[in-house]
């Protein structure tokens, strides 16, 4: 015992330590959990204590230590949950008593049945709640440069394998703890980069050359409802398909200035989709966390107004849990392996409800952050132990509430509903007629859907399947019709999909199909908007362009449950002609086929006008693939595996066509990595585009046509000020390994823009996404930004503010850049712009005269009225193609990403013709 206590003392866990807190408990432990004679300490494993200044453990060391601990302790089971993007193994360390570990299957089944609720009576739920164990997930390292959480996780696992105090033994008896390292690749990168300098005073990780998770970096915590990344999918499987934890604790950093740690509860807005019991329980756990620190004499915890974190957006790890009836915790703690400072913020020295115990300015050690993290873990686990039965029963209660709501007429109260109520009340706002409650808030037309039908005969069924796979990855029940059925007078073919809202995860279902109705959230009446924490509108079905019908009344269909993520249903080849194949441009998987054909040297064309194929008339843009021995197996594989339908025709179609050519794509990135470029890279890989990543030094060197046909600038690549001095600092070349020095540099008006201008004038194509439209203007292209005044300034946020919302656009899909798009298309708009075009060509994609916000919050959207969202600008012999919205948006915008894919083929193809 002495050895164990000394080991934790070395972690600076001395004053009012988390172990000492439990010593005052008079009660005996609920059960005994015999610690092994010896469990290797972090010091023994690594040669230093976790939390020691100037030291970080990397993932290779952590993985080896986990295996050592699993071999030594009967309190732990180590389970692989998948591979990371770079191929490292992700684990969860399951920690509890040996007796509980012996019956894990039973406790996992109880957690599953209570969370899903279906077929479980209240009496059964109470019995299982008494029998079961609270499941608590504690993780660290999602954002790898936030180094406290992954290092604290190491200390946490060791603590709970060795602790013998009464509180710990009770917690181990009552709970099953899932400890999870979240970002193996990032932990390896950041720790190795920091430790590479022998001189501790030179150690840093601010100069790492790449994103700390492949493709997405910090956006790994925005991927939870799409679940595109391997790591996210691994975690979602544990949350919603395997373990169903009632509490999910996501450790982060850093704290607001002048504090040590931000903890729940969070500020408004409150998302109206989830069960209010989630927020009630979250507040309880948050109170326990703050109280624990204060009881132990640990100052500096803040909440609510202390930071900008809210519970609105579904995309984060801790926030997706709310839509699944679980308590999601986020803490943001200070700390760094290099000693840091708690700054003096005068307002944060005065105690208040949201900062009850201020902290004095001081030098702050890494070990102090580890100690705080352990105390907070203790608070959460103690709460789970004390409230085990309630947590288990209440997750059933919330699931049953959702099922009940899905089986009857219900109405969510949303901000627009309140606005309608206030408008109906008129000047009588203080004495509103109660009858308006039913006539406005219970208007039959405003009912919540009982379910959604995704027809099998829609234009892009494989894309709809990709959407449904995101739902399945997050635990939603999806059914497939085994025969045709009729609802509300409309008949749906067999193979259509049904998602009913009478299921435990109804809040998530509604949030993925229905528009987000964000409140008009101002700092004060008539004042500027409060900055939302993330996107205010993100409805995945709308962003992906899925065709679905909202069913307001109860309905039945003959269906079967979809057991797991699906491949697209095989397509079909219609006709028996031998001249070649025509394929509709609408399915986005057609771009995969095009790239496979071009890679094999097989000709492929776009038909410029409508094309007859048997009895069908294909919209402009249909793919024409002349028959050949090389083409046949590629087309047949695409029909079978990609879900494409092909028309085998007896003669080549008439009309004008565009011959595609293999394209040499350069995707522009920067030292340190661009998340927007990373998401674009991932999308290009999924659709099998060949490309190279290009850095500013290569752009500045010129002669770009030697290597590239088209250059792509993602939405965050072009700053407002194109001078090097105004851009992000970079390390000195000699301070980084030689292989990364060629990545340094900035895109500047002085050096880069002239080379890009010469590239385009010589026949190349530049494609800009989102706010990178600034590059087109810098190149002298005729881009008129409708949001800029005569003085060149953007409007005030009180006049125009769209911080991540889905807007509807009008599309001329007869034009090549819009081939395959619907006539009305939703796009993701995030502080982007609209344009006036000049020249003879008409608009390709534009905002309608009456701008429609499909999902989210917008102030002054009418400033975009009638403006262009997409520009095709001839420039010398080449083209500048401006895609004004964020047509990629974290890989969610699969409807509008076709604009990018079309641009990659179109610019080089047209340039070759000319």
Beta strands, then each sheet from edge to edge (+ up, - down):
strand 1: 76-83
strand 2: 89-95
strand 3: 134-140
strand 4: 175-181
strand 5: 247-252
strand 6: 261-262
strand 7: 301-302
strand 8: 327-333
strand 9: 340-342
strand 10: 362-364
strand 11: 451-454
strand 12: 479-481
strand 13: 485-487
strand 14: 490-492
strand 15: 497-500
strand 16: 549-551
strand 17: 559-561
strand 18: 573-574
strand 19: 580-583
strand 20: 605-607
strand 21: 611-613
strand 22: 616-618
strand 23: 623-626
strand 24: 646-649
strand 25: 657-659
strand 26: 665-668
strand 27: 691-694
strand 28: 710-713
strand 29: 765-769
strand 30: 784-785
strand 31: 803-811
strand 32: 824-830
strand 33: 835-836
strand 34: 845-847
strand 35: 853-855
strand 36: 870-875
strand 37: 878-883
sheet 1: 1+ 2- 4+ 3+ 5+ 8+ 6- 7-
sheet 2: 9+ 10-
sheet 3: 16+ 11- 15+ 12- 17+
sheet 4: 13+ 14-
sheet 5: 18+ 24+ 19- 23+ 20- 25+
sheet 6: 21+ 22-
sheet 7: 27+ 26+ 28+ 29+ 37+ 36-
sheet 8: 30+ 33-
sheet 9: 32+ 31- 34+
sheet 10: 32+ 31- 35+
end
